[in-house]
Amino acid sequence: MGLTLRRLEEHPKQLGDLRDKIVNKYDIKGLHIAQFIQNGFFGKFLGNILERTSTPEKLKFEIENLLKNIERTVIFIKQADNEDIKTEEIVTKIQAHSPNLFIVCSGGGAVTKCGNITKRVMKRISDYNAELYKTRYKEIYFINKSEESFTAKTELNSF
């Protein structure tokens, strides 16, 4: 469904209809999973976890964990979001759940806001590193728990 959402991006009415159907059948969690795939973030997620998993079992666990806990481990930043509120929400989720990976995503006009929020989060948490993947219109930050087997390409702790 996420790939279908991607194909329908230039057809707003059909896109909205499919989103409504996804929510009706799978609730908001299902829509968030579909949007994660729609935006191309799932492929980046796989690349991130492949770097830090050593066995097929760990890889399977990380994928299942993302899908089961997407509401606790992934946040989509919108242009209208308040930076203070989103920063606090992310810090609270990370401190409450100590995930191996937390993902902050954005697109379009929210890209700058996403970077600002992620920098603020990194100043407030310890034992995590952030890795940025970006395209022309989208950004995704992987906030990885620091461990010897977890390496990050772009550390934001110095901000």
C-alpha positions as CSV (number, residue, x, y, z in Angstrom):
1,M,0.0,0.0,0.0
2,G,2.9,2.3,0.7
3,L,4.1,1.9,-2.9
4,T,0.6,2.6,-4.2
5,L,0.5,5.8,-2.1
6,R,3.8,6.8,-3.8
7,R,2.3,6.2,-7.2
8,L,-0.7,8.3,-6.3
9,E,1.2,11.3,-5.0
10,E,0.2,13.3,-8.1
11,H,-3.5,12.4,-7.8
12,P,-4.6,14.1,-4.5
13,K,-8.2,12.7,-4.5
14,Q,-7.1,9.1,-5.1
15,L,-4.3,9.5,-2.6
16,G,-6.7,10.8,0.1
17,D,-9.2,8.0,-0.7
18,L,-6.5,5.3,-0.2
19,R,-5.3,6.9,3.0
20,D,-8.9,6.8,4.3
21,K,-9.2,3.2,3.4
22,I,-5.9,2.3,5.1
23,V,-7.0,4.1,8.3
24,N,-10.4,2.4,8.2
25,K,-8.9,-1.1,7.8
26,Y,-5.6,-0.8,9.8
27,D,-6.0,2.3,12.0
28,I,-3.5,5.2,12.1
29,K,-0.6,2.8,12.8
30,G,-1.2,1.2,9.4
31,L,-1.2,4.5,7.7
32,H,2.0,5.5,9.3
33,I,3.6,2.2,8.1
34,A,2.3,2.8,4.6
35,Q,3.6,6.5,4.7
36,F,7.0,5.3,5.9
37,I,7.2,3.1,2.8
38,Q,5.6,5.7,0.6
39,N,8.3,8.2,1.4
40,G,11.1,5.8,0.7
41,F,12.2,5.7,4.3
42,F,11.9,1.9,4.7
43,G,14.8,1.3,2.3
44,K,16.9,3.7,4.3
45,F,15.9,2.0,7.5
46,L,17.0,-1.4,6.1
47,G,20.4,0.1,5.1
48,N,20.8,1.5,8.6
49,I,20.0,-1.7,10.4
50,L,22.0,-3.9,8.1
51,E,25.1,-1.9,9.2
52,R,24.5,-2.8,12.8
53,T,23.0,-6.3,12.8
54,S,25.1,-9.4,12.7
55,T,22.6,-12.1,12.3
56,P,19.4,-12.7,10.3
57,E,17.5,-13.1,13.6
58,K,18.6,-9.6,14.8
59,L,17.6,-8.2,11.4
60,K,14.2,-9.8,11.6
61,F,13.8,-8.5,15.2
62,E,14.6,-4.9,14.1
63,I,12.1,-5.0,11.3
64,E,9.3,-6.5,13.4
65,N,10.1,-4.1,16.2
66,L,9.8,-1.1,13.8
67,L,6.4,-2.3,12.5
68,K,5.0,-3.2,15.9
69,N,6.2,0.0,17.6
70,I,6.1,2.6,14.8
71,E,4.1,5.0,17.0
72,R,6.8,4.9,19.7
73,T,9.9,4.9,17.4
74,V,9.1,7.0,14.4
75,I,7.9,10.6,14.2
76,F,6.9,12.6,11.1
77,I,7.7,16.3,11.4
78,K,5.2,18.7,9.7
79,Q,5.7,22.4,8.8
80,A,3.1,23.4,11.3
81,D,4.7,21.5,14.2
82,N,6.0,23.5,17.2
83,E,9.8,22.7,17.6
84,D,9.7,22.9,21.5
85,I,6.7,20.5,21.7
86,K,8.2,18.0,19.1
87,T,11.6,18.1,20.8
88,E,10.0,17.3,24.2
89,E,7.9,14.5,22.6
90,I,10.9,12.8,21.0
91,V,13.1,13.1,24.1
92,T,10.3,11.7,26.3
93,K,9.8,8.7,23.9
94,I,13.5,8.0,23.8
95,Q,13.9,8.2,27.6
96,A,10.7,6.2,28.3
97,H,11.4,3.3,25.8
98,S,15.2,3.4,25.2
99,P,14.9,2.2,21.7
100,N,17.9,0.9,19.7
101,L,16.7,3.2,17.0
102,F,14.4,6.2,16.8
103,I,13.5,7.8,13.4
104,V,12.7,11.4,12.7
105,C,11.3,12.0,9.2
106,S,10.2,15.1,7.2
107,G,9.6,16.3,3.7
108,G,9.1,19.5,1.8
109,G,9.0,22.7,3.8
110,A,9.5,20.8,7.1
111,V,13.0,19.7,6.3
112,T,14.7,22.6,8.1
113,K,12.4,22.2,11.1
114,C,13.3,18.5,11.2
115,G,17.0,19.3,11.4
116,N,16.5,21.9,14.1
117,I,14.4,19.5,16.2
118,T,16.9,16.6,15.8
119,K,19.8,18.9,16.9
120,R,17.8,20.0,19.9
121,V,17.0,16.3,20.8
122,M,20.7,15.3,20.5
123,K,21.7,18.0,22.9
124,R,19.3,16.5,25.5
125,I,20.0,12.8,25.2
126,S,23.2,10.8,25.7
127,D,24.3,7.5,24.4
128,Y,22.8,8.1,21.0
129,N,24.2,9.2,17.6
130,A,22.3,10.6,14.7
131,E,22.7,9.7,11.1
132,L,21.1,11.8,8.3
133,Y,19.9,10.6,4.9
134,K,18.4,13.2,2.6
135,T,17.1,13.6,-0.8
136,R,16.1,16.8,-2.6
137,Y,12.8,17.1,-0.7
138,K,13.0,14.6,2.2
139,E,15.1,13.9,5.3
140,I,15.3,11.1,7.7
141,Y,17.4,11.0,10.9
142,F,18.3,7.7,12.4
143,I,19.0,8.2,16.1
144,N,20.9,5.1,17.0
145,K,21.7,3.9,20.5
146,S,25.5,4.0,20.8
147,E,27.1,0.7,21.0
148,E,30.3,-0.7,19.6
149,S,28.4,-2.5,16.9
150,F,26.3,0.5,16.0
151,T,28.1,3.1,13.9
152,A,26.7,6.4,12.7
153,K,27.9,8.3,9.7
154,T,26.8,11.8,10.8
155,E,27.0,12.5,14.5
156,L,25.0,15.5,15.7
157,N,26.1,15.4,19.3
158,S,28.5,18.4,18.7
159,F,25.6,20.7,17.9
